[in-house]
C-alpha cells in the first residue's frame, strides 16, 4: 500500500468502527442556529434537503449522497440512514473535505427464502425485522420447505414493518 494512503485508510477505519453507519436517531441537532462549527451535526433521519440545510448552517459545504441503505424501517423512505463522519465528531477531524457524506434510505430489500426450511426462513427474515405470515399447502416438496413467497426475493419495500407471506409445504 502506498504510504501516503495509510493515514487516510486508518482514519476511515476508525470512523467506521466508531459507528458511522449505525448512529441512533436522537434529538441532538449539532450546531444548527448556534453559530458553532466545531461538531459534526447528526443528520440521520432527515430528508436530504433538511440534511443539506443543517450541514450548511454548521459551516460545511453541504451533503453529498455517496450511497444507499435499506433502512426505511428505522428512518423512513428517502431519508438519511447513515452519515460519515458520524454526528458528534469534532469538526477538527474532518477538515480536508467540508462535505458530509450521507447514505440515503431507499427501502428494505427482501431476501429470497424459497427452498429453505420454514424455521431457517423465519430466522433469516427475522434478522431483517420483517414480519412473517405462513400458509401451509399440500405439496410434493418436503414438509416445512418454503415453496413460494410474496413479495419475492429482491423486491424493495418501503413500509416500516414489511410483511412477507410464505407458502410452506405441508406434505401431500
C-alpha positions, 0 to 999 in steps of 0.5 A: 500500500502506498504510504501516503494512503495509510493515514487516510485508510486508518482514519476511515477505519476508525470512523467506521468502527466508531459507528458511522453507519449505525448512529441512533436517531436522537434529538441532538441537532449539532450546531444548527442556529448556534453559530458553532462549527466545531461538531459534526451535526447528526443528520440521520433521519432527515430528508436530504434537503433538511440534511443539506440545510443543517450541514450548511448552517454548521459551516460545511459545504453541504451533503453529498449522497455517496450511497444507499441503505435499506433502512426505511424501517428505522428512518423512513423512505428517502431519508438519511440512514447513515452519515460519515463522519458520524454526528458528534465528531469534532469538526477538527477531524474532518477538515480536508473535505467540508462535505458530509457524506450521507447514505440515503434510505431507499427501502428494505430489500427482501431476501429470497427464502424459497427452498429453505426450511420454514424455521431457517426462513423465519430466522433469516427474515427475522434478522431483517425485522420483517414480519412473517405470515405462513400458509401451509399447502399440500405439496410434493416438496418436503414438509416445512420447505418454503415453496413460494413467497410474496413479495419475492426475493429482491423486491424493495419495500418501503413500509416500516414493518414489511410483511412477507407471506410464505407458502410452506409445504405441508406434505401431500 
